[in-house]
């Protein structure tokens, strides 16, 4: 996706958002961090996310080296998704979002 303001190229936050700003991205990383690795498990956890969009998001994360796809069955072909070292490095980001959300965006009751 082309950046609207090219001057933001020097900003590491802007560059990070170029990859992770799409809806569902951090939630997919969250679920992978929690141990979900199968497409079907991710789809069940992320209610409202279509299989097509989940597939697209996983492909993008894979292209950026955040997720690795490993095949565990040939017939039929079945894959699992795992966080790479780069993906695991997002854990403090997830923790920060969780802490901020707990404090400033409480769940509606």
N, C-alpha and C positions, 0 to 999 in steps of 0.2 A: 504494500500500500504506500503510495507516495505521500510524503510529509507535506502538509500545507505550508508550514514555515520552515524553510530549509535552514534557517539560522539555528534551529533547535538541534541540529546534528551534533553540536558540541555538548549537549546536555545528556548525561547518562540516564536520567529518568525518562526523557523523551524517547531515547533509543530503546529502553526497556519496554515502554508502553507500545512502541511500534510492534512488538511481538505479543505482548500479554494483554493488551487493552480490549481485545475482542471478548464479547460476552461468553462466559463459561470457561475461559482459559484457566483462570486460577482455581476454579472449582474442580476442574479435571485434575490439575496438579495436586490439589488438596486430597482428592479421592485416591490418586495413585500413591501419594504419601501415606495414606491410611491403609494401604495394602491391597486395594482393589486393582486388579490387573487385567481382567477379562473385559472385553467389549460389552458383553451382556450385563456384567456387574456395574460397570460405569453407567450404562444406559438406565438401569433400574435406579441407581442412586441419584441421577441427575434428571429427575422428573421434569418434563417440559422440553428437554433437549431432544431433537429428532435424531434418529440414527445417522442420517445423511450429514447433519451438522456436526455430530460427535466425530464421525469419520474425518471430516474436513479439519476439525480442530486438532485431532490427534495427528493428522498428517502434517499440519503446520508445526506443532510442537516437535515432531520428529525431524522435520527439515531444519529446525533451529537447534537441534542437538539436546533438547530438553527431555525428550522421551525416546526410548528405544523399543522397537517392535521385535519380538522374538517369536518364531514359529515353534510350536510344541507338538504339532500334528501335521502330517502330510496329506492324509486322506480322511476326511476333508481337511483342507488347510485351516488351521486355527492358530491364532496369535494371542500373545499377552503383551501388555504394555508396561514398561518399567521406567522409572525416572533414572536418568543418567546422573553422573556427578554434577553436571550443570543444573539439572532439574532438582536434585537434592539440595543444592545451594539456595533454592527458593524457600526452604523451610523457615528461616527467620522472617521472611516476608509474610508467609502465611501466619506465623505466630503473631506478628505485629498487626496484621489485619484482624485477627481474632481478638486480640487484646483491645484494639480500638473499637471494634464492633460491640464487644461486651460492655464497654464503658459508655460509648456515645450513640450506639444504635441498638438499643435493647429490643429483644423480641417482643412483638405485640401479643398481648394476652387476651 
